[in-house]
Amino acid sequence: MTTVRPIVHTDHPDRYELLLSALGGVSVVRELGWNVLEFASGRVALQAPTDDIAPGTVVLTLEMEDLDAWAEQRGVAEEDMPGGRAVPLGTGDGVVVRATLPTSANSAAGGRTSLLPIWMTADVARAAALLESAGLEVTARTGNGRWVELRSDDGGVAVHETPEEADGGMLLSFLHAGDVEALVPLLEEIGADPRVVDGPNGRTVRVANPDGGERLWIHERRPAE
């Protein structure tokens, strides 16, 4: 089983938790400097920045039950990380992706919101292939392959094409099963400054990033999904 669990390195964990809780996230692990929230599908971990990782950086992490086999298959040594042992995955575009053991906690997190972090890269095919090798399955391709969505047992990832001269990156985003406009009043109440946008891949609500920078996206799940 593979669970999508991006790590957000933030200077504002309280603001982030307020936003994630409004979207249905439930804290399942809370330790010094480490907070994991579970959603209907997927998880998010909040952690302080480090000397090597700037505030606002999102590190895509895949929780895998067969981590040892994965590490052996890829010929990569495991590393000791604050959240446990992890295997770094080479991406070729500067984006940090890791595989790690599952979080040892479960909750009955409900709601309609799932994880769908967006991997921004000039090489969509390569990024999608890496995710497929980790057990995710492609569920949608649009824009002549410039946008690819993949799902795991628990959470999903979207890969979006950027210009070759642009740096790769990871953006925290979500998939909501329902009318995204219904989220607006609560998001306004917590000061998230929500904006509904009609885009080529459907409607989204885009909210203020607690660390500043690019807004976070909440996608409306299309009826066929």
N, C-alpha and C positions, 0 to 999 in steps of 0.2 A: 504493500500500500504506500502511496506517495501523497504527502500533504504539502500544499503550497503555503509557505510561511515566510513572507518577506520580513526583513529586519529593518526598522526605521531608526536611524541614528539621529536623535533629536535633542535639542536644548530645551524643548517645551513638552515634556512627557505628560503633564497634567492637561494641557490643551489638547494634545493628541488623544488622550484617553477619553476626554469629553466628546470629541468628534466620533471616535470609533464606537463608543457606547451608544451614541445617538443613532448609529447605523446598525445596532444590534449586537455589537461585540461584547463578549463576556470574558472577564479576566479569569484565567485558569491557572496561571503561575505568576506569583508576585514575589520576587526576591530583590535584594539590594541591587538597584540599577538594571533590573530585568523584569519586564512585564509582558506576558503573552496573552493576547485576547483571541478568543475563538468566535468564528462566525458560523452561519448556516453551512458554509462550505469554505474551508481554508482558515488560516490563522494569521495574525500580525504580531510581531515582537517589537517592543520599544526598548531602546538601549541608548545610553549616552554616546556622544561622539568620542573618538579616540584621536591620538596624535596622527594616525594615518587615515582616518575616515572623518570627513567634514560633516558639520550639522546639515541635516536634510538629505543625506545620502541614504538610498534604499538598496539593500543587499538582498537579492533573491536567494532564498534558502528553500530547499526541498527536503522535507522530513522523509526518510526512507528506512523501512524496517530492515532491509538487507544491506545496510551501509558497508559492512565488511566486504561482502561480495562485490559491491559496486566499486569500492576502492581497489580491490585486487584486479577487477576487470579492466579498470582504467590505468592501472599501474601508478597510482598516485598515493603518496603517504598522507595519512590522516594528521590533522592538526588539533591541538587543544584550544578551544575557543571558550569565551565566557558562558555560552549557552550549551556547552558540551563538545564532544569530538565532531570534527567536520572534515569533509573532503572538498578541496577547491576544484572547480571545473574550469578549464581553459575555454575562454570565449573568443579570443582574438580581436575584440573590439573595446577592451578596457572595462567591460561590465563585470562586476564581481558576482559569481554564482557559486553556491556551496550546497553540498548534500550533507545532512546530519541525521542523527538518530531522532526518532519521534519524541515530542514533548510528553513527559510522563504525567499527563493529566487529561481528563475528559470532562466535558460539561454537556448539558442538554441545550446548547445554544440554538435558538430558533431564529425567527425572523426570515427575511427574504433577501438578505444581502450576502453575496459571496465575494471571495477575493479574485481579482483579475488584474494583477500588476501588469504594466505595459513595458516591454523591453524595446527600447528605441535603438535601432541598429541599421547600418548600411547593408548588412548581409542577413536578410530575413531567413533565407533558406538554411544557412548555417545555424542560426540561433534555434530555429524550429527543429532542426535535426537533432541538436543537442538535447532539447527538451523531450523529443520523442524517445531518445535513447534512455531517458530517465523514467519512462513509463507514461508520459502524457500522450494524449491522442488529439490529432487535429480535428476540430469540429466545424471550422469555417475558414474560408479564404475569400477575401474581397479585394477590390482595387487591383486586379491583375497580380495578386500575390503580395501586394504591399502591406496587407494586414492579414495576419493569421492568428486564429484563436485556438488554444489547446486546453484540454481539460485533463485533470488527474482524478484520482479517487476522491480527493478533497481539495477543491479550489482549482483555479485555472490561471493561465498566463496568455496575454496577447503580445504578439511581436509586430512592431510597426516600423516601416522603412523610413530612414532619415537620409539626407544627402551624404555622399561619401566623405565630404570634408567635415561633417559634423561629428562631434564626439558621441559615443554610445552612452546610454544611461538607462536607469530603471525608474519608473514613475508608479507610485502607489495608486491603484484604482480599484474599482469595485463593479460588480454586476448586480443589479437590483431586479428582482422578479416582480414587477408591478409598475404602476405609474410613478415615475421619478418626481413628478410635481407634488405628489403627496408627501414627499420628504421635506419640501421647502419650508413649511412653517416651523418644524422642529429645528432645522438647520439654521434658520433665521434667529430662533430663540437663543441658540448657543453662540451666536455671533460668527457663524461660518461663512456669511456673505454668499449664499448659493445663487448660481445663475444657470438657468435652463438654456441649453444650446441644442439646436437641431443640426446634426452633422450627417455626413455621408454614411456613417455606420449606425445611425439612429440617434435618439435623444440622449443627452447626458445632463447631469447636474454637476457643475464645476464649483468647488468650494475652496476657500482660502486655505493655503498651506500653513500650518502652525509655525513652520520654520521659514516662511517666506518663499519666494521663488514661484515656480510653476504651480498652477492650481491642481488639486486632486480631482479625479474624474469618477463619477458614479454613472455607469451605463445602464440604460433601460433594456432589459432583456426583451428581445423581439418575440412576437407571438409564436413563431415557428420553433423556438428553442425549447 
